[in-house]
Amino acid sequence: MKAVQISKPGGNFEVVERPIPQPGRGQVRIKVEACGICHSDVLVKEGHYPGIQYPRVPGHEIAGRIDAVGQDVSLWKPGQRVGVGWHGGHCFVCDPCRRGDFVNCKVGKVTGIHFDGGYAEYIIANAEAVALMPDDLPADEAAPLLCAGITVYNALRNTGARSGDLVAVQGIGGLGHLGIQYARQMGFRTIAIGRGSDKQALAKKLGAHAYIDTNTEAPAEALQKMGGAHVVLATAPESKSMSVLVDGLTARGTLMVVGAGMESLSVTPLQLIFGSKKIHGWASGAAMDWEDTLKFSAMTGVRPMIERYPLEKAAEAYDQMISGRARFRAVLTMS
């Protein structure tokens, strides 16, 4: 099979030929049809995730079909359309797993980090880390939903917000352009927050009821004029931009953080105490969450905006993503 690997931290993408792998006990083999390129792939490219064994094939937004199953696999069979995301498996026996909180497994695996991912024509996945994919959802559009999509969908549905509540989405990028769509389809009064008037038309097209341009108005004040946000979904990894939005929350409002920045948030205790506000981080989800995301997306028409690249052009697609030029998700497609 053809695959694209990284041989060392900071190394280049290498197109290589490898033997087609065989599934072991409790595993399935998937013939990859599409794999999204996520900003988190930088962890493999640059070696930022501790303990990665190289060479490693990145990729954790994988859509394809079951090609073969290993021993003791009863749920899956060849030919089924499936997807695999960030969460690559769990132990079933640690305290979080015993509570059904698989994504927070103490020894959980990450697709494309602990084992080879989707920048390849075939992958091996643990059976518990596989989600069924609707027949009417194209593979190249489904792939980004298995990381970017589930991250914002799962976060929004766990905020406690009700239909009609004001939900603001900070950032109109790889996560934000999906967050706006999901918020609208969930029945929230959806406000998009971005920088520059040029993004307003796109925000409205994606489903936003209103747009706040941070170049011309203070976003927290603008939200308060609207009554305050029950939820601010912070998707752009800019800690300063996230921090100022706490003052835009209504009483008992939540700043839901899904954009992974490295800088500290700057919030005073009084900002949280007065109004009983909170900051909540959310990490993706497990296989059934992916399945819910895919079903909801197929039902409501939520789709990522994508740029397609053949597997051989993985380096070009990655550069497009890491530079911020991609509008909005780069996807590798297999011939």
Protein Blocks (a to p, Z undefined) as FASTA:
>chain_A
ZZdddfbghiacdddddddddddehiacdddfbdcddfklmmmmnopaghiacdddehjd
dcdddfbdcehiakbcghiacdddfbncdehlamklmnopamlgfkbccehklpccfkbf
bdcddfklcccddfklcfklmmmmmmmmmmmmmmmmmnopaehiacddehjdfklmmmmm
mmmmnopacddddedjklmmmmmmnopabdcdfklocfklmmmmnnpafbdcdfbfcfkl
mmmmmmmpcehiacddfbdcfbdcdddfklmmnopaacdddehiafklmmmmmmmmmmno
pacddddddfklmmmmmmmmmnopacfbccdddZZ
